[in-house]
Amino acid sequence: MAIELRTRPTAGTLTQAQIDQGLRNYMLRVYNYMASGLALTGIVAYVVAHTGLYEALMTSGAGFIVMLAPLGIVFFMSIKLQTMKASTAQALFWVFSALMGASLSYVFMRYTDASVARVFFITAGTFGAASLFGYTTKRDLTKMGSFLMMGLFGIIIAMLVNIFLGSSLLHFVISAIGVLVFTGLTAFDTQRIKESYVETDGRDATLKKSIFGALGLYLNFINLFVMLLSLTGMMGGSRE
């Protein structure tokens, strides 16, 4: 990667129009990374599900590694983001998206393609509305974000408990609450990403912020999709 050296203007020399344009470019980069990551995830999930690779992963035991590896990447990026190179962050994001595709390939086996497509568009509409609200609202969503994070931890605990209980009612409640939580987190994270933009940041710093912001929105989208698909599946969208 070529290193471009240039004199960056200070905040005092930038007009409001330049700052606004920089913010729009920054947010567009975030959404582009998120959309590209989702596309890669979808392609990998479809291929793994329809080529027999999913069964091979599960029978070999590698499936557990594939399912846990994305979580490890998220933690690693959270800890090392400030010190890692932008190119490393990009590579990790693509690896993460591909691994998520492999771990989510089961949705193409459990649900019909029509059901997956329908829920994807519902998720996209819900996500888009929530993200637009987070970007445009003048209200500080910090308190809401703290409350939603508590809800997220509650969902995780309930999911762990339900592994042993196997309750379909609790599963439904978790999915319904999860839709609300991840919709709210989408708005909160969008506002947080917007406010993280600093017009005088260097190229690498801005790129890393874009990637990490895209990662947060990506996770919200995927979780919202899975929760909605779970609800739809119980309503008759699952594959026999």
C-alpha positions, 0 to 999 in steps of 0.5 A: 500500500502506497503511503501518501504524505500531504499536509492536512488542513486543520479544523479551523481552516475547514468550512462547514460544507467540507466537514459535512462532505467528509462526514457523508463520505465517512458514513458512506464508506461504513455502509459500503463495508457493511454491505460488502461484508453481508454480500460475502457472508451470503455467498459463502453461506449459500455455497457451504449449504448447497455443496455439502461443506456444512455436513463436512464441517459438522462431522469433522468437528471443525464447525465449532471452530468456524462458529467460535472464530468470528467471536475471537476476531471481534475481540481481537479487533476491539483490543488491537484496533488502535495499533493494527494497520488499516490493511490488517483491519480490512483483512480481518473484516473479510475473514470475519465475514467469510467465517460468519457465512460458513457458520450461518449456512444452516439457515439455507438448510433449515428454511426455504430460499423464499423465506430467507429472501423475504426475511432479508428484505424485511430486515433491510427495511427495518435496519434502514429505518432504524439507522436513518433515525440514528443518523438524523435524530438530534436526541442523545441516544446514550441512555437508550444504548446503555439500556439496550446493552443490558437487554442484550446481556439478558438475551444472551443469558436467556439463550444459554438457559434455553439450551438446557430447557429447550422451551419453544415459548422462551425461544419465541420471547427471546426472538421477539425481544431480540428484534426490538433490542437490535433495532434499537442498537442499530439506531444507537450505533449509527449515532455513535459512528457518526459522532466518532468522525473527526475531520482532522483524522488521518487516512488510516485512522478514518479507515479503521474507524470505518471498518470497525463501525461497519463491523458493529452495524453488520453484527446488528443486521445479522442478529436482527435477521436471525431473530426475524427468521426464527420468528418466521420459521416458527410461523411456517417458514421452515423447511421440512 
